[in-house]
Amino acid sequence: MNTKLIAKNPNAYHNYNIEDKLEAGIELSGTEIKSIRNGKVNLKDSYAVIKNGEAFIMGLHISPYEHGNIFNKDPLRTRKLLLNKREINKLFGLIKQKGYSLVPVSMYFKGSLVKIELGIGKGKKLYDKREEIAKKEANLRIQKELKARNQ
């Protein structure tokens, strides 16, 4: 099936070391799908939780559809993730470990269905983030020097 990227979470790889990924469906209303097709999605502050044996995504912002009037839902409402019991139990076991979180990495269309890629990540410390930024800047400087020498 063909996949089309809708949105990526810019903070996922910056704030977490993503160790494993999992694909999940998401329960949406009709006007939310129309808004997603227009690209009105923000994954930046979103995260996933497991309550009472069900997985939910919190903080996912889907802007209200312009022509939706009374059918529009709250943009930040809690949405259910569609996973089977075995996957939920596996995730629950991993999250209970110290420092692990469920972070949405990206949202995409798989055929006509909307899917979310969840990352199981361990939070980075401030010094890890600084180290990563320093490596990126060093690589950029090296690339510029190589480009300048080749001209």
N, C-alpha and C positions, 0 to 999 in steps of 0.2 A: 504494500500500500504506500501511496505517496504521503509524505509529511510536509507540512508547511508551518514554519515557526511563527508564532503569534507574539510572544514576549519572552525575554530572558530576565533572570534576577541578577542585577549588577552586583549585589552584595554577597551572593552565595559563595563564590570562590574567594572573595576577599576576607570574609568573616569566619569561614569554616574550611576545614580540610575535609572535602567530600570523599568518603571511603567507599560508598556503595550507592547505586541508583536504582530506582524502581518507577515503573510507569503506573499511573492511576487515572481512572476516569473521574469526572466531576459532575455533580448534580446541578444543573442550571435550568433557568426558566427561558422562555422564548425570547424575551426582550434582551436578556443577558447574552444569548447567542448572537443576536443581531449586532449588539454593541461590540462583542469580541471580533466579529467579522470585520467591523470598522477599525479594529486595532486599539480600542479604548480600554486597555488592561494595564495594571501596574502590579508587579510582583514584589516590589522593593521591600516592603515591611511585612510580608506574609510569612507564615509559619504553619506547620501542621501539628495537630495534637490527637491523641487517642483517648476517647472517653466512652465508658460503658461498652467496650468492645467494638466501637465504630470510630473511623478516622474522619477528622474534620480539618478544613483549612480556614485559618483566621487571618484577617488583615488583607485579604486579596481584594483589590479595588477594581471593580468593573463599573465604568461610568454608565449612568442611566442613558438608555436609548432615546434619542431626540424625539422620535415619533411614537414613543411608548405610552404616554400619558398615565392612566391609572394602573397599567400592567407593570410599570417599572418597580423593581425591588430596591431595597437599601443597597447602595454600592459596596458597603463593607460588611455585609451580612456573613454569617458563618455558613459555609457550604460543605456538604457531605462529600467525602471522597469515596469512590467506588472501588473497593478492594475486597478480595475474598478473605475468609476467616484465617486461613493459614498465613497469608501475607500480613494481616493485621497483628496476629500473634507474634510473628517474627519481628515486626517493627517494634511492638510493645516491649519485647525482650531486649532489643538493642537500645531503645530510648531510656530504659531503666538504668542502663550502665551510666556511670558518671561522665557528664560532659557531652553526651550525644544528643543531637537535635534532628528533627525532620524539617528540611528546608526545601521549598519549591525552587528548582533550578531553572526550569523553562516550562512554557505552555505552548502547545502546538496542535494543529489539526492532523489527525490520522484518518485519512479518508474524509468523512463528514463528521467524525466525532472529535470532541475536544479532550485532549489528554494533558496531564501534568506530570512532569518528571520530578520525582522527589529524590533529594539527596540525603543520605544519612551521614551527617557530618559532626565533627568534633570542633568546638569553638577554638579559634586561634587567640593567642595572647597578643598583646600590643607589640611586643618585640618581634614576634613572628611576622606581623603585618609590615613593620618597618623594614625587616630583612628582605621581604619579598619585593617591596617598592624599590629598595636599593639595588637589588639584582636586575629589575626591569630597567632602571635608569642606566646601570652599567652596560647592559646589553644594547640599549639605544645609542649610547656614546660609542661603543665598539662598531656598531653598524654604520654610524655617521663617519667615523674615521676610515673604515674600509671603503665606503662610497667615495670619500674625498680622495683617497689614494688611487682608486681605480680610474679616476677621471683625468 
